[in-house]
Amino acid sequence: MDTDDRNILARGRVATRLPTQDLDRARRFYSEQLGLEPVDERPGGLLYRCGGAEFVLFQSVGASPGTFTQMAWEVDDIETAVSELKRRGVVFEEVDLPGFHTRDGIAEIEGNYPSKGARGERGAWFRDSEGNLLGIGEPIV
């Protein structure tokens, strides 16, 4: 029996929760800018599924600090994803820090997790209508 068989959380699925102050505004952003529609809803919450994972937008009186990536998608072609999202009106963060900068919204990131078999990653970040910082990544193999 390995460690995962003994750990109930390791067997569970991870599901992200993102706060929204205006659920209708968030629904429009995720639909119009990201092309995503909820698969289910309840009062104060919208459930989305992407690639076998799920996330929820929930009505909240609190606001996201937007100071760190809260959720990200891993894609096969980041340039196409960024281009399509820009076409839909998504604005990507531009960063210019020592050792880390974006060019046309995309950063080259050194290193990656060995289990992913990649030598690095390309990343891009944007904010949703509620201030949540979201990311897109593509492993460099």
WOFENSUL-V240900 format. One record per backbone hydrogen bond with DSSP energy under -1.0 kcal/mol. NH is the residue of the N-H (numbers start at 1). CO is the residue of the C=O. If there is no record, write none. Layout:
BEGIN
nh=NH co=CO
nh=NH co=CO
END
This chain:
BEGIN
nh=7 co=3
nh=11 co=7
nh=16 co=54
nh=18 co=56
nh=20 co=58
nh=26 co=22
nh=27 co=23
nh=28 co=24
nh=29 co=25
nh=30 co=26
nh=31 co=27
nh=32 co=28
nh=33 co=29
nh=34 co=29
nh=36 co=30
nh=39 co=47
nh=40 co=47
nh=42 co=45
nh=45 co=42
nh=46 co=57
nh=47 co=40
nh=48 co=55
nh=50 co=53
nh=53 co=50
nh=55 co=48
nh=56 co=16
nh=57 co=46
nh=58 co=18
nh=59 co=44
nh=60 co=20
nh=70 co=133
nh=73 co=135
nh=75 co=137
nh=81 co=77
nh=82 co=78
nh=83 co=79
nh=84 co=80
nh=85 co=81
nh=86 co=82
nh=87 co=83
nh=88 co=84
nh=89 co=86
nh=90 co=85
nh=93 co=125
nh=97 co=100
nh=100 co=97
nh=102 co=95
nh=103 co=106
nh=106 co=103
nh=107 co=123
nh=109 co=121
nh=111 co=119
nh=116 co=113
nh=117 co=114
nh=119 co=140
nh=120 co=140
nh=121 co=109
nh=122 co=138
nh=123 co=107
nh=124 co=136
nh=126 co=134
nh=128 co=132
nh=131 co=128
nh=134 co=126
nh=135 co=71
nh=136 co=124
nh=137 co=73
nh=138 co=122
nh=140 co=120
END
